[in-house]
Amino acid sequence: MKLKNIVFTNGFVQSYQKLLDKELPISLSYNIAKSVKDINEKSKLFEELKIKLYKKYGDEKDGQIKIKDNNLLKFQNELDELLNIEEEYNIEKIEFKIDSLIELSAKDILLLEDVISIK
């Protein structure tokens, strides 16, 4: 499954990690754990590159980086490019019965709609 880097900013990763706490068949739990490890590694790379962009186009003051007004458009264009990069993930679609979703919020279900199926 291909996912865009925007998943690191919209809550998808946190919602997907909640699946680690669900009682699932061992093979599915194993695949989810592998996927989470892969997602976390790519998330670190994404964060490193995002910080580089902030430093490239901004000024640091008191531990915060503010993007310079004259660089705002260039910064936004490069950030959009970074957010839209697609990566391949080995994520299996998971089927749940409606009564087993008690631990997932409506927001989680919405964010995970591409990787879960509700019966």
Secondary structure, 3 states (H helix, E strand, C coil): CEEEHHHHCCCHHHHHHHHHHCCCCHHHHHHHHHHHHHHHHHHHHHHHHHHHHHHHHEEEECCEEEECHHHHHHHHHHHHHHHCCEEECCCCCEEECHHHCCCCCHHHHHHCCCCEEEC
